Amino acid sequence: MQVNILEAKNQLSRLVKRALAGEEVIIANRGQPVAKLVPATAQPPGKAGPGGGIAGCSVAYNLAHLG
């Protein structure tokens, strides 16, 4: 499933639940994919996500600054 940034901001809890259920969630900016929402458990142990945080945590921060 692909959603735009505004929809992702407004529906983040629902999208996280769908990602945890195994669905691929792509976040797009003006129709161009910019991020993929995945469960943090999908990150290999000992690896930090983008920006040094837990995988997925920087997505909400980035969404607040993009939209």
Sine and cosine of phi, psi and omega as CSV:
sin_phi,cos_phi,sin_psi,cos_psi,sin_omega,cos_omega
0.00,0.00,0.62,-0.79,0.05,-1.00
-0.86,-0.52,0.72,-0.69,0.02,-1.00
-0.76,-0.65,0.43,-0.90,0.06,-1.00
-0.99,0.12,0.19,-0.98,-0.09,-1.00
-0.87,0.50,-0.70,0.72,-0.01,-1.00
-0.87,0.49,-0.71,0.71,0.03,-1.00
-0.89,0.45,-0.65,0.76,0.02,-1.00
-0.89,0.46,-0.65,0.76,0.04,-1.00
-0.89,0.46,-0.67,0.75,-0.07,-1.00
-0.98,0.20,-0.38,0.92,-0.10,-1.00
-0.84,-0.55,0.45,0.89,-0.12,-0.99
-0.84,0.55,-0.70,0.72,-0.01,-1.00
-0.86,0.51,-0.70,0.71,0.01,-1.00
-0.90,0.43,-0.65,0.76,-0.01,-1.00
-0.92,0.39,-0.62,0.79,0.05,-1.00
-0.89,0.47,-0.69,0.72,0.03,-1.00
-0.87,0.50,-0.65,0.76,0.00,-1.00
-0.92,0.38,-0.64,0.77,0.04,-1.00
-0.90,0.43,-0.66,0.75,0.03,-1.00
-0.89,0.45,-0.48,0.88,0.02,-1.00
-0.99,0.17,-0.03,1.00,0.07,-1.00
0.97,-0.24,-0.02,1.00,0.00,-1.00
-0.98,0.18,0.63,-0.78,0.06,-1.00
-0.99,0.17,0.82,-0.57,0.00,-1.00
-0.88,-0.48,0.91,-0.41,0.02,-1.00
-0.96,-0.28,0.73,-0.68,0.05,-1.00
-0.96,-0.27,0.77,-0.63,-0.08,-1.00
-0.90,-0.44,0.50,-0.86,0.11,-0.99
-0.89,-0.45,0.93,-0.36,-0.06,-1.00
0.83,0.56,0.65,0.76,0.06,-1.00
1.00,0.08,-0.12,0.99,0.00,-1.00
-0.98,-0.19,0.84,-0.54,0.03,-1.00
-0.85,0.53,0.75,-0.66,0.00,-1.00
-0.81,-0.59,-0.32,0.95,-0.03,-1.00
-0.44,-0.90,0.43,-0.90,0.05,-1.00
-0.81,-0.58,0.81,-0.59,0.01,-1.00
-1.00,-0.01,0.88,-0.48,-0.02,-1.00
-0.73,-0.69,0.42,-0.91,0.07,-1.00
-0.88,0.48,0.58,-0.81,0.02,-1.00
-0.88,0.48,-0.44,0.90,0.01,-1.00
-0.94,0.35,-0.23,0.97,0.03,-1.00
-0.97,0.25,-0.24,0.97,0.00,-1.00
-0.99,0.17,0.74,-0.67,0.04,-1.00
-0.85,0.53,0.60,-0.80,-0.01,-1.00
-0.83,0.56,0.66,-0.75,0.05,-1.00
0.99,0.11,-0.03,1.00,0.00,-1.00
-0.97,-0.23,0.75,-0.66,0.06,-1.00
-1.00,0.05,0.44,-0.90,0.05,-1.00
-0.98,0.19,-0.10,-1.00,0.02,-1.00
-0.83,0.55,0.70,-0.71,0.00,-1.00
0.98,0.19,0.12,0.99,0.04,-1.00
1.00,0.06,0.00,1.00,-0.01,-1.00
-1.00,-0.07,-0.10,-1.00,0.07,-1.00
-0.94,0.34,0.62,-0.78,-0.02,-1.00
-0.79,0.61,0.76,-0.65,0.03,-1.00
0.99,-0.10,-0.40,0.92,-0.05,-1.00
-0.93,0.37,-0.55,0.84,-0.04,-1.00
-0.97,0.24,-0.23,0.97,-0.03,-1.00
-0.89,0.46,-0.75,0.66,-0.02,-1.00
-0.89,0.46,-0.64,0.77,0.03,-1.00
-0.88,0.47,-0.73,0.68,-0.01,-1.00
-0.91,0.42,-0.61,0.79,0.01,-1.00
-0.89,0.46,-0.63,0.78,0.00,-1.00
-0.90,0.43,-0.50,0.86,-0.04,-1.00
-1.00,-0.04,-0.31,0.95,0.01,-1.00
-1.00,0.03,-0.59,0.81,-0.11,-0.99
-1.00,-0.07,0.00,0.00,0.00,0.00
